[in-house]
Amino acid sequence: MRSRIWLTLLAVGPTTALAWGDGCEFRADRAGGVDAAGVEKVVIRAGAGDMKVVGRSNAVRVEARGTACGSTQELVDATNISVRREGNVVYVETELPQNDGKWNLGKNQSAYIDIGIALPSSVAVEAVDSSGDTVIEDVGALSMQDSSGDLEITRVARLVDVGDSSGDLKIERAGSVRLRDSSGDIEVTDTDGDVVVSIDSSGDMRIARVGGSVRVEQDSSGSMRVEDVKGGVKVDSDSSGDIYAGRVGGDFTVAADSSGSIDHEEIGGKVSIPSNKIED
């Protein structure tokens, strides 16, 4: 994953620490946290900057730490992390001057904050991230909307539900997966349940080692490779790019395919593909 700043979470009890590289003309540390007893969900609203979220089985607080970076001291002073609790929900937000109507940033002015968040591994996370690379590990469930930057998700006990606008997406070891992707490559591996891709506009797709079934509702362009699936594999619509399915326990179905080859092997159930794709 390419990052403007190298970001590493270090365990310091239930909190986090960050190791920073270069990239800020002006900078200042930011932090916030609340008690996690009884918390069921953490809602994250992150603006420009990289983000890493890590769940820990022994965490007793939700902690957020980072470094505010800006082209002027005034912009850094206006860049903060907010952590607050309302009932059983904790809200973690980055506050940036470009999101405040009082500021009008010039051509060479910028502000961002790279953030690390530690929380109990059992809680669900709901996140919106506008830009920058993101890593999320060891959480109970994840619902996320990501605008730009690469996204890596690892070890989510229950559902991963992701909408991703641009950048590569990698999901590994999830309970089940539901995703929508506009551009960038997709890799999904080692899921206990089903994988559903509602739409993939562009970029290659690889899905492997799935405990349930795989369904791709709409794929516009890029190759698709699906293998080692216990259930069935169904592609409702594919516009362009090659399709491969291998070692599938159930049926393999491609309802509509405009261009590109369709290859398959070791299919346990029925094979149904467009007639113009069947080799003599």
Backbone hydrogen bonds, N-H to C=O, Kabsch-Sander energy under -0.5 kcal/mol:
donor,donor_aa,acceptor,acceptor_aa,energy
10,L,17,A,-1.1
12,V,15,T,-1.3
15,T,12,V,-1.8
19,A,8,T,-0.6
20,W,18,L,-0.6
26,F,70,G,-1.6
28,A,68,A,-1.5
30,R,66,G,-2.8
32,G,64,A,-2.2
34,V,62,V,-1.9
36,A,60,V,-2.6
39,V,36,A,-2.2
40,E,88,N,-2.9
41,K,88,N,-1.5
42,V,124,A,-2.5
43,V,90,V,-3.2
44,I,42,V,-0.5
44,I,126,E,-3.2
45,R,92,V,-2.6
46,A,128,V,-2.9
49,G,131,S,-0.8
51,M,133,D,-2.4
52,K,115,I,-2.1
53,V,135,V,-2.8
54,V,117,I,-2.8
55,G,137,E,-2.3
56,R,119,L,-2.6
59,A,56,R,-1.4
62,V,34,V,-2.7
63,E,61,R,-0.6
63,E,118,A,-2.3
64,A,32,G,-3.0
65,R,116,G,-2.6
66,G,30,R,-2.5
67,T,114,D,-1.3
68,A,28,A,-3.1
69,C,112,Y,-3.1
70,G,26,F,-2.0
71,S,110,S,-2.2
76,V,72,T,-1.8
77,D,73,Q,-2.6
78,A,74,E,-1.0
79,T,76,V,-1.9
80,N,78,A,-0.5
80,N,95,E,-2.1
82,S,93,E,-3.2
84,R,91,Y,-2.2
86,E,89,V,-3.0
89,V,86,E,-1.5
90,V,41,K,-2.2
91,Y,84,R,-3.1
92,V,43,V,-3.1
93,E,82,S,-2.7
94,T,45,R,-2.2
95,E,80,N,-3.1
96,L,94,T,-0.6
99,N,96,L,-1.5
100,D,97,P,-1.6
101,G,99,N,-0.5
103,W,100,D,-2.1
109,Q,106,G,-1.4
112,Y,69,C,-2.5
113,I,48,A,-2.1
114,D,67,T,-1.2
115,I,50,D,-2.3
116,G,65,R,-3.1
117,I,52,K,-2.8
118,A,63,E,-2.6
119,L,54,V,-1.8
121,S,56,R,-1.2
123,V,120,P,-1.2
124,A,40,E,-2.0
125,V,141,A,-2.6
126,E,42,V,-2.6
127,A,143,S,-2.8
128,V,44,I,-2.2
129,D,145,Q,-2.4
130,S,46,A,-1.9
131,S,47,G,-0.7
134,T,150,D,-2.5
135,V,51,M,-2.2
136,I,152,E,-2.6
137,E,53,V,-2.6
138,D,154,T,-1.9
139,V,155,R,-1.0
140,G,123,V,-2.5
141,A,123,V,-0.7
142,L,159,L,-2.7
143,S,125,V,-2.4
144,M,161,D,-2.9
145,Q,127,A,-2.1
146,D,163,G,-3.1
147,S,129,D,-2.6
151,L,168,D,-2.6
152,E,134,T,-2.4
153,I,170,K,-2.9
154,T,136,I,-2.6
155,R,172,E,-2.2
156,V,173,R,-1.9
157,A,139,V,-1.8
157,A,155,R,-0.5
158,R,140,G,-2.2
160,V,176,S,-2.2
161,D,142,L,-3.0
161,D,159,L,-0.5
162,V,160,V,-0.5
162,V,178,R,-2.3
163,G,144,M,-2.5
164,D,180,R,-3.2
165,S,146,D,-2.8
169,L,185,D,-2.9
170,K,151,L,-2.6
171,I,187,E,-3.0
172,E,153,I,-2.6
173,R,189,T,-2.2
174,A,190,D,-0.8
175,G,156,V,-1.2
175,G,158,R,-1.6
176,S,158,R,-1.3
177,V,194,D,-2.5
178,R,160,V,-2.8
179,L,196,V,-2.4
180,R,162,V,-2.3
181,D,199,I,-3.0
182,S,164,D,-2.5
183,S,165,S,-0.5
186,I,204,D,-2.7
187,E,169,L,-2.1
188,V,206,R,-2.6
189,T,171,I,-2.4
190,D,208,A,-1.6
191,T,209,R,-1.7
192,D,174,A,-2.2
193,G,175,G,-3.1
195,V,213,S,-2.5
196,V,177,V,-2.5
197,V,215,R,-2.9
198,S,179,L,-2.3
198,S,196,V,-0.7
199,I,179,L,-0.7
200,D,218,Q,-2.1
201,S,181,D,-2.2
202,S,182,S,-0.5
205,M,223,S,-2.3
206,R,186,I,-2.1
207,I,225,R,-2.7
208,A,188,V,-2.5
209,R,227,E,-1.5
210,V,228,D,-2.1
211,G,191,T,-3.0
212,G,193,G,-1.7
214,V,232,G,-2.7
215,R,195,V,-2.4
216,V,234,K,-2.7
217,E,197,V,-2.8
217,E,215,R,-0.6
218,Q,197,V,-0.7
219,D,237,S,-2.2
220,S,200,D,-3.0
224,M,242,D,-2.6
225,R,205,M,-2.3
226,V,244,Y,-2.7
227,E,207,I,-2.2
228,D,246,G,-2.1
229,V,247,R,-1.7
230,K,210,V,-2.5
231,G,212,G,-2.7
233,V,251,D,-3.0
234,K,214,V,-2.3
235,V,253,T,-3.0
236,D,216,V,-2.7
236,D,234,K,-0.5
237,S,216,V,-0.6
238,D,256,A,-1.8
239,S,219,D,-2.8
240,S,220,S,-0.8
243,I,261,S,-2.6
244,Y,224,M,-2.2
245,A,263,D,-1.8
246,G,226,V,-2.1
247,R,265,E,-1.9
248,V,266,E,-1.7
249,G,229,V,-3.1
250,G,231,G,-2.7
252,F,270,K,-2.9
253,T,233,V,-2.7
254,V,272,S,-2.9
255,A,235,V,-2.8
256,A,235,V,-0.5
258,S,238,D,-2.4
259,S,239,S,-0.8
263,D,243,I,-2.8
265,E,245,A,-1.7
268,G,248,V,-3.7
268,G,266,E,-0.6
269,G,250,G,-2.2
272,S,252,F,-2.7
277,K,274,P,-2.0
278,I,275,S,-1.2
279,E,277,K,-0.5
